[in-house]
Amino acid sequence: MALETQSDSPYSVKIETATGRFTTIPTVVLTPKQLEDFLQVEFKRLAQEAGVKGARVHVERAVVDDYEQVIREVAACLRSAKASAA
């Protein structure tokens, strides 16, 4: 019996309502099964509970920065915050 591997992948999720309002969840890490469940079950359930019709969800595979890039960006952010506080 072959084992099915499900690796986690980063996705960017944008939710848009019929009125044009939207929210973006920048990066979420999901397995293919979790993504399928979210799109086919959870999103529909959440929209029904909220009483929203015509809502759409856009999912794209996200590009993830490498660890060193994240460290550089955090360091730059903290340095600028310190400079602004001075």
Secondary structure, DSSP 8 states (H G I E B T S, - for coil): --------EEEEEEEE-TTS-EEEEEEEEE-HHHHHHIIIIIHHHHHHHHT--S-EEEEEE-----HHHHHHHHHHHHHHHHHHH-
